[in-house]
Amino acid sequence: MVSANKQRETAMMYWSGDGGWADSGAGYVLMVLGMLVFWGAIIAAFVFVLRQPSRQDRSAGGMVSAHRTAQQVLAERFARGEIDETEFESRLATLHGQSRL
């Protein structure tokens, strides 16, 4: 025969609490929301790291496009067809300090 004290210990071991918010299911909802926030933060950090250009990309003009030289801008405009060859050569000569007459 099992003692009354042993039965009480067994019952207490599986008892979930005092009937508060944990028993109402809110504990499970908070746990799921917490896990979603946790994994969302992990995935966001991973994506952020992957989207950052490497140092080599930045030196090649990836993130430092604001520091392009005037000659590079002029060459890009010529390549896009915004200016013709005569204007390109004239502006290039002006950049290099040569007057073209």
Summary of the structure (lengths in Angstrom):
residues: 101
radius of gyration: 34.9
end to end distance: 116.7
largest distance: 116.7
contacts: 177
relative contact order: 0.05
helix: 65%
strand: 0%
